[in-house]
């Protein structure tokens, strides 16, 4: 305010830099310091205004818009963002985070090495057990009158006796897939069971996408025969058609031959390179709107809650069970398995803006001198050539020019000084 009223620029203190860059826009009206039409708020009142600004729990953008219409202080945007991110009420109702970068499944080396299993329906009062091979995209569909674990194992045994036992089986967390009988059945046959994160169907996306395609086709063929006839017609066409990912029909990769139909499709070579190129395109498309997040054990996070209570609850990371899957423990000791898209980074505890002004500096080195941090004091340059003696009166006058040299000038009186040598250059012209 003295600078605005008197026009004299004070010493370049670090805390005055934001004001000095706007000194031509500052004014004083009715004892208030203004920047344009915004009142500059002193530090003791900044926390109170931030709380009042977030009283209605509006978002960061709206808080900034309101603040820019009425008041300002250096660093106000950072204080607004910190207040919004550390509000516990706002964190409980936050939207889902940005999608994580796409992490595609590794392409198997051979057919029937990894299969994806899922249930579809009810459709026309029937349930369908869908099994898709990850290598060839070859589908198998069985009409189920019961979806118990025992009936599911019977249908899978029929497929295993036809194609052999797979090495991996991917499924969701349905009751028949998490039962003890199903776990024993896979363990006896040496099959590794991989389950997706709860409420995250895209992990088992191969089976989920096929279910959508199958339902669409069966609905379109609804007036062209019985359910079994329509299903067989769809499977024959699907198995013999070029797949959008592999660019080869599932029959070529699974049976090593094209099935005999009235259609004969082109068979591009180098299927693995085409698949890898297609996956890279999917990764690049996802990276445009994805945000990579990695958590470590004992990290504090916010886990998605599906119990119709708080949308997000605090939890602690126990371990990482897959590239994008984690197990977390909530405050009541419950252990959840969550996808990285269902976890949020917990915000640190809020920090209060400074509410104590720095006392006025005394350049004589008295006790009420404002402390100077290491960032404010420039590093001292040490020269190998000894400097000439310095006049104490002249050094005292120079010390008043910049506050950043106050501590250096005080410490200079306590340092040990040595006399400087003055050597005359040899006069080589005298004989």
Order of alpha helices (4+ residues) and beta strands (2+ residues): alpha-alpha-beta-beta-beta-alpha-alpha-beta-alpha-alpha-beta-beta-beta-alpha-beta-alpha-beta-alpha-alpha-alpha-alpha-beta-beta-beta-beta-beta-alpha-alpha
